[in-house]
């Protein structure tokens, strides 16, 4: 296996983990009823305090999104380890040839 392809595999895995985490975070925000255009909880708007907004999401959807967030975390850690190992291998090869 080429060192460059190991780096690429690690980077692609990390990008996939980032995309998965972003999607899961979006799904979690939607499930709990968060809206970026709405004022924050407890913020004063027109002399009224914003109350908690209960989301319309299903609990199983929320649980699935949380699991996907954890999967993305482990995928990112594994991809970082691949990149680290490729870096160490390249360093070892440079030491041997130097």
Helices and strands as residue ranges (DSSP letters): H 3-31, E 44-45, E 48-49, H 59-97
